[in-house]
């Protein structure tokens, strides 16, 4: 996002509009995917699907945690979004918002497990608000992400998110396995 802001000479007001269009595209993407995966979760309600979803959540949370502590190195290629130099901020926001990275995949998995399309939309609205905090300062300080303190805050928030999803996934998996054992015929 920062590279897009400095790639063209715009005034402060145009940068604000650019960021707002970018965030609008992200919001539309999050709502669409929240509704889609919530609806899919609503249609697929089996104990086996619940266990697979829980395992995916656990694995993705571990990937996020390992990435945050530096055991998995990240690069621009880790997410399936190419670098753009385009004027379509909303499109770029949509595509960057729905990239295939651990936090987004964890969120999709969690929303699937909710089995409710509207709860999926609500989750992604909050996901949007929480993740947008990182984009708003870009209007003012293009080099904010180079500050070690900001990187540290990002890593800590990633560790907390990964840890919470790991705990939730583990608890949910244990609950689903115990329910499958209790409901198993012939026992």
Secondary structure, 3 states (H helix, E strand, C coil): CHHHHHHCCCCHHHHHHHHHHHHHHHHHHHHHHHHHHHHHHHHCCCHHHHHHHHHHHHHHHHHHHHHHCCCCCCCHHHCCCCCCCCCCHHHHHHHHHCCCCHHHHHHHHHHHHHCCHHHHHHHHHHHHHHHHHHHHHHHCCCCHHHCHHHHHHHHHHHHHHHHHHHHHHHHHHHHHHHHHHHHCCCC
